[in-house]
Amino acid sequence: MMPWAALTAVGGAAIGLVAGGGARGAAALFALGLLFALFLWTTSVPRCPACGARLPAGRRLEGCPGCRARFE
């Protein structure tokens, strides 16, 4: 999802530049695209529901390695 979000930011900036928005319009669209990518990156991090610690991605866990909370 992250490569798509970054490509969307670049594409939006290119469209803004070509459509006559100038460099300022392109920069504004690029900044909005980067904010969207940051939102995706932040929400895609798996966290423990009990303590909020980061969990390793890509592995099925029985419990949190930090607080030892068990997952159902």
Buried (B, 14 or more C-beta within 10 A) or exposed (E): EEEEBBEBBBEBBEEBBEEEBEEEBBBBBBEBBBEBBEEBEEEEEEEBEBEEEEBEEEEEEEEBEEEEEEEE
